[in-house]
Amino acid sequence: MDTEDISGIAQRLDGIRKSLPGNVTLVAVSKTHPVEFIQAAYDAGQRIFGENKVQEMVAKHEVLPKDIEWHFIGHVQRNKIRQMASFVSTIQGIDSFAALEETNRQAERFGRTITCLLQIHIATEESKFGFFPEECSDMLAEGNWRTLSHVRIGGVMGMASNTDNGQQVLTEFRRLVAFFNSTKERFFSESNDFRTISAGMSGDYRTAIQAGSNMVRIGTGIFGIRDYTIQQTLSDNTSI
């Protein structure tokens, strides 16, 4: 572990917080980073952390403070939802009704309600996951989601294209915000739960905020370069 990296976490976290408008929530993306790094951010006041591997998040949850609000970010396999349903606060990668339905089923087992963000495909890369906007609107129009009493649809999430073209990134984020606004008006006008636009990471969060994002997911800017051996170690040592 690089002690220089861990000693700078509080300072980097403070700098990012100062750069965010008051209405923007920060998710510290701790995937691949050791628990000592997360504890350092926690000690500096951060409470919301994001992970993208279920085994890794479960292992970290077991040893870190229990008032941490864990967000699962990105595509989630339905057969993994049960492993985190007892503690996960928000699943940001819901990209099918089947995933929403399974989250509801697993949350009910634990007597919980899990917030879900609908992941919308806004990038040019076909490899990105997410509903296409029309597909998501069709799912919501069918109305079956209204019967799911253990999930709370809290908003949308999106990832822009991996490009240096800042105007393209801004356009894609604006597309996500426009979809949020139209979906709010059409399906959630009476709901205070549908309020989150999760968009923007370390390299493009300022652009996302400019477009209208109110939740950003920052990892490298807080914790430094990722160490993917952490995920491999947890995968080797954890059986879930």
N, C-alpha and C positions, 0 to 999 in steps of 0.2 A: 504493500500500500504506500502511495506517495504522500508523505506527511505534508508536503507543500500544498497538494491539492485539497486535503481535508482542512488545513488551516485557513484556506481562502474561501471556503464555502459560505461562511456567514457574511463575509464582505461582498461576495458576488451576489448572494441572495438579496442583501440590502440594496445593492445597486439596481437590480432588476425591479424590486418592489417600488423603488422611487421613480422608476421610469413608467410605471403603469398608472393609468387613470383610476380613480377611486371605484369605478363600477366594474373593474376587470378582476376576475379571480385567477390566481396563479396556481397551477398544478405543477409541482416539482416532479419531473419525470425521472424516477430513480432506477429505471430498468438497467440491469447489468452492473449497478454500483453496489458496493458492500454496505452492510447495515451500519457500519461506523459513519459512513458518509450521510446516510439518512438521519442518524441520530444527531449529527452535527447540525443539519438543517432544522431538525425538530427543536434542538436546543436554541436555535436562532429564531424560533417562533413559527416555523412552517408546519402546517398540519395536514395539508392535502398532497398526497403523493400518487404518482401514476406508474403502473407496470403493464407490460404486455405479454408476460409469460405467467400462466396460472401457478405452476409449481414454485416459481421464484417468489411470487407475491405471497403465497401461502406460507412459505418458509420464513419470509421477512415478517409477516404479520405475527407469527408465533413468538418472535423474540423482541419485537419493538413495542413501544407504548400503545395501549389499546384505544386511545382517543384519536389515533391517526385515521383520517378519512381516505380510504383506498379507492382509487379509480382504476378500472381496467380499461386500457386504451387500445383501440384497434380491433381487428377481426377476432371474434371469439368462437371457438368450436363448441357446439351445443353440449357435447359430452363432458366438457370441462366446467360448465357453469355450476354444477352441484358442488364442486370442490371449493368454490369461493363464496357460495350463496349465504353462508352463515355470517359473513363479515363485510363483504364488499359494499361500498356505499353507492358507487355509480359505475355502470358499464357503458363506456363511450362508443363501443363498436357494434351496436345492434344494426344488422344489415339485412334482416329478414323477419317476417312475422313468426316463423318457426323459432328463431332465437328469442324473440320477445315472449313467446308462449312458454318456452322452456325456462326462461328466467323467472317468469311468474310461478311456474310449478315448483321450482326449487326454493324460491323465496317463501312460498306458502309453507313448505316443510319446516321452516325455521320461524314462522310467524313474523316475517319481515316484509317490508316494502323496499324494493330496489329501484333507484332512479336509473332510467335508461335514456341515452341520447341516440338518436337515429343518425347513423353514419351515411352521409350523402356523397356520392361520387361526383367530384367537381373537377378532378385533374384530367390531363390528357392521357396519362399512363393507364393502359388497360389493366396493369397489375394491381392497381389500387382497389381496395374493397369498397363496398357501400351500395346503398340503393341508388339507382338513377332517379332523378327528381320525380319523373312521371310515375315510376314504379312505386315510390314511397307514397305519393298522393293517392294512387289506386288502392294501396294497402289500407291507408287511413280511411278512405271513402267506404271501403267494405264494412268497416265498423266493428269487426270482431275484437279489436284491441280494447274496446270499451268494457268488455266482460272480464278483463284481467285485473283483478283487485289487488294484486301484490306487486305490481310494477307501476312506476310513475314515469310517464314520458316527459322528460325534462327539457327537451330541446333537440338541437342538431349538432353534429360534429362533422368536420371535413378537413381534408389535407390537400393542399395545393400541389401543383406539378413541381417536380424537382428541376428548376430552371433558374437561370440568372436573369430572365426577363421579368423585371419587377412589375411591368404593366400587366403581363399575363397573370401573374400571381394575384395582383390586386383585383383583376376582373373575375378570377375564379372565386376569391373570397367574397366579392360583392354578389356573385351568383348565389352563394350559400346564404348570405344575409337576406337576399330577396326571397329565397325559398322559405327561410324561417318566417319572414314577415307574412307571406301569403298563407303559409300553413297555420300560423297563429290565428290569423283572421278567419280562416275557413273552418278549422277543427278545434281550436283551443281558445277561442275568444273569451270564454268564461273561466279559464283556468289560470291560476297564478303559478302553477308548476312549470308550464312550458315557457321558459324564460332564458335558457342558456344557448349561446352560440359559441361552441368550442372550436376555435380556429387559431392557428399560429403556433410556431415552434421557435426554437432558438434563433434560426436564421431569418424568419419572416414574421415574427409576432408583431412588430411595429406596423407592418403592412396590413396584417389581419385586423388590428385595432382600428386602423384608419378606415377599413371597410365596414367595421361595426361589430367585431368580435367582442364578447365580454368574458371569455375564458381562454387563457393561453396555456400551452403545455411546453414547459421549458426544462430541458435536461442538461445538455452540454454547457449552456450558459451558467449553470449553477454548479454542477458536479465535475465538469471537465470532460475529457475524452472518455468514452465508454470502454469498459474492460469486459469483453465478451466471455472471458474465462469464468466470470462469476456465474453466468447462466449455465455453463457446462458443468461447473462444480456442483451446483444445486441439482442439476439434472442427474448427475451421477450418484449423489448422496441421498436424494429424496425419492421416496416411493409413495405416490399418491394415486 
